[in-house]
Amino acid sequence: MKAQEIISRLSDLEVNVGNTERLLSVLSGSVLLYDALVKKPKNLPGALLAGFMIFRGTSGHCFGYALLKDKPKVEKSKNILIKTQIIIDKPVSAVYDFWRNFENLPLFMKHLESVDVLDDETSEWRMKIPGNLGTIPWKAAIIKDEKDKEIRWRSFSDALIHNIGSVQFFDNGDGKTRLYVIIAYYLPFGTIGETIGKVLAPILENTIEEDIKRCKLHFESGLA
């Protein structure tokens, strides 16, 4: 079959996926494809699922929705909850001050391209899409700031992927800090959101854990 015929048949498919859901499908597929092909051994099932998610997003057609008489109207949010902690050989005040300036985060959070602080409470974040496919921006607001104890933030309501984060700082003795990080991502789209969440959860969890390890290295190597 020629490429033009394939394109023609794809264009005939019913668009039954909303624009926001399509973008999330492309994002999820890109993350899965990157993870499936870069890591060893290669993950063929993961690559196939990634291909399906990218097709779903680019074509706007979901075969699962097409089989249903009525697309579900109520699509509850699903969340991915990530918790991790680490001990850093620096005093609480130093670790808190570093985290309080969100522009420092991309120094060790490699999935972030940038964080721009707009004012005392508001910042704009840009997350990299694996495979250099672009970035996803969102704005966030600090909702709790207790010096040397906790910083908590949340994304604005218009974010594509809603998220909320909390970093707690504990004096571990001997001038060391125990850092406890909680980050939650909220995925819409009912059943498909739940499926995406189950696949992305271990990938995001591993990414955040590696980021926090780099945070420790950043401090203890004298860079912070």
C-alpha positions in Angstrom: 0.0 0.0 0.0 1.4 3.4 -1.0 2.0 6.1 1.6 -0.7 8.3 0.0 -3.3 5.5 0.4 -2.4 5.1 4.0 -2.7 8.8 4.7 -6.1 8.8 2.9 -7.4 6.0 5.0 -6.2 7.5 8.2 -7.9 10.8 7.3 -11.2 8.9 6.9 -11.1 7.7 10.5 -13.6 9.4 12.9 -12.0 11.9 15.2 -13.4 10.8 18.6 -10.6 12.0 20.9 -10.5 15.5 22.3 -7.6 17.8 21.6 -6.2 17.8 25.2 -6.5 14.0 25.3 -4.7 13.7 22.0 -1.8 15.8 23.3 -1.6 13.7 26.4 -1.6 10.5 24.3 1.3 11.8 22.2 3.2 12.8 25.3 2.7 9.5 27.0 3.6 7.6 23.8 6.8 9.6 23.4 7.8 8.9 27.0 7.1 5.2 26.6 8.9 5.0 23.2 12.0 6.7 24.6 12.0 4.4 27.6 11.4 1.2 25.5 14.1 1.9 22.9 16.9 3.6 25.0 17.0 1.1 27.9 18.5 -2.4 27.5 17.2 -4.9 26.9 14.8 -3.3 24.4 11.1 -3.4 25.5 9.1 -4.5 22.4 5.7 -4.6 24.1 6.4 -1.1 25.5 7.4 0.1 22.0 4.1 -1.3 20.6 2.0 0.4 23.3 3.9 3.6 22.6 3.2 3.4 18.9 -0.5 2.9 19.7 -0.6 6.0 22.0 1.2 8.1 19.4 -1.2 6.9 16.7 -4.2 7.7 18.9 -2.9 11.2 19.6 -1.9 12.1 16.0 -5.0 10.6 14.3 -7.5 11.6 16.9 -9.1 8.1 16.7 -9.5 5.6 19.5 -10.6 2.2 18.4 -11.8 1.5 22.0 -14.1 4.5 21.9 -15.3 3.6 18.5 -16.6 0.2 19.8 -18.6 1.9 22.5 -22.1 3.2 21.7 -21.5 6.2 23.9 -18.2 7.6 25.0 -18.2 7.9 28.8 -19.2 11.4 29.8 -17.7 11.3 33.3 -14.0 10.9 33.2 -12.5 10.9 36.7 -8.9 12.0 37.3 -6.3 9.4 38.0 -3.2 10.2 40.0 0.4 9.1 40.0 1.8 9.5 43.5 5.6 9.4 43.9 7.3 9.5 47.3 11.0 9.4 47.9 13.5 10.5 50.6 17.3 10.9 51.0 19.8 12.2 53.5 22.0 15.1 52.4 25.2 16.0 54.2 24.3 19.7 54.5 22.3 21.6 57.2 18.6 22.2 56.8 18.8 25.9 56.2 21.1 25.5 53.2 19.0 22.8 51.6 15.8 24.8 52.2 17.2 28.0 50.7 18.4 26.1 47.6 15.0 24.5 47.0 13.1 27.7 47.8 14.5 29.2 44.6 12.7 26.9 42.0 15.1 28.1 39.3 17.7 25.8 40.9 15.6 22.7 40.2 16.7 22.1 36.6 20.3 21.8 37.8 19.5 18.3 39.0 16.0 17.6 37.7 16.9 16.5 34.1 13.3 16.2 33.0 12.9 20.0 33.5 14.2 22.4 30.9 13.6 25.5 33.0 11.7 27.0 35.9 11.3 30.8 35.8 10.3 32.5 39.1 7.6 35.2 38.2 7.1 36.5 41.8 7.3 35.3 45.4 4.6 32.7 44.9 4.3 32.0 41.1 6.7 30.2 38.8 6.5 28.9 35.2 7.8 25.4 34.6 8.8 23.7 31.3 9.1 19.9 31.2 11.1 18.2 28.4 9.3 15.7 26.2 11.6 12.7 25.6 13.2 12.5 22.1 13.5 16.3 21.8 9.9 16.6 20.8 9.4 19.9 22.6 8.4 21.0 26.1 5.2 21.2 28.1 4.8 24.4 30.1 2.6 25.1 33.1 2.4 27.7 35.9 2.5 26.8 39.6 1.9 28.6 42.8 3.4 28.0 46.2 0.6 27.1 48.6 2.7 26.5 51.8 6.1 27.9 52.7 7.3 27.1 56.2 11.0 28.1 56.5 13.4 25.1 57.0 10.4 22.8 57.3 8.2 22.5 54.1 7.6 23.9 50.7 4.4 22.9 48.9 3.2 23.9 45.4 0.5 23.1 42.9 0.0 23.7 39.2 -2.7 26.2 37.9 -6.0 24.8 36.9 -5.2 25.2 33.1 -2.2 22.9 33.2 -2.3 20.0 30.8 -1.2 17.6 33.5 -2.1 18.8 36.9 0.5 18.2 39.6 1.1 19.0 43.2 4.4 18.7 45.1 5.7 18.9 48.6 9.3 18.9 50.0 9.8 18.5 53.7 13.1 19.2 55.5 14.1 17.4 58.7 17.2 18.0 60.8 18.9 14.5 60.8 21.6 15.5 63.3 25.3 16.1 62.7 24.5 18.9 60.2 22.6 16.6 57.9 19.2 17.0 56.3 16.6 14.3 55.6 14.7 15.4 52.5 11.2 13.9 51.9 9.7 14.6 48.5 6.1 13.9 47.4 4.9 14.6 43.9 1.5 13.7 42.4 0.4 14.0 38.8 -3.3 13.9 38.0 -4.3 12.4 34.6 -7.8 12.8 33.3 -9.7 10.6 30.7 -11.2 7.9 32.9 -10.1 4.4 31.8 -7.5 5.5 29.3 -6.1 7.9 32.0 -5.9 4.9 34.4 -4.1 2.8 31.8 -1.6 5.6 31.0 -1.0 6.2 34.7 -0.2 2.5 35.3 2.4 2.6 32.5 3.9 5.9 33.3 4.0 5.5 37.1 7.2 3.4 37.4 9.0 5.6 34.7 8.2 8.8 36.5 9.0 7.3 39.9 12.4 6.2 38.6 13.0 9.7 37.1 12.2 11.5 40.3 14.3 9.2 42.4 17.3 9.7 40.1 16.7 13.5 40.3 16.8 13.5 44.1 20.0 11.4 44.0 21.5 14.1 41.8 20.3 16.7 44.3 22.3 15.0 47.0 25.4 14.8 44.6 24.9 18.4 43.8 25.2 19.4 47.4 27.9 17.1 48.5 30.1 17.8 45.6 30.2 21.5 46.6 28.2 22.8 43.6 25.4 24.1 45.8 
